[in-house]
């Protein structure tokens, strides 16, 4: 069974991009693109994601705050990568209400990034 993970870099004040839409920075790990295996989902998003989680091993990445808000009850892990920037506004990491979370790990990545890993409480 796959683990559904939402992870993005964000500023210290909680934004993933500024008001102009400029990304704060990608997570400090290798990024993968959807490429030719992208699937347009029509119909019940929750049912599609539940089926995908049940049939795949490994991790499934959620791409962006809006999609994460749409599938929040299905997310198994949140990875917040804090960078030493303050944007003062823009697109927040949580597009909807922040779910109750429990901190399970902290990691320093390089000289200026801290990763906080949370699971639903």
ABEGO torsion letter per residue (X at the ends): XBBBBBBBBBBAAGBABBAAGBBAEBBABBBBBAEAABBBBBEBAAAAAAAAAAABBEBBBBBEAAAAAAAAAABABBBBBBBBBBAGEEBBABABBBBBBBBABBBBBEAABBBBBBBBX
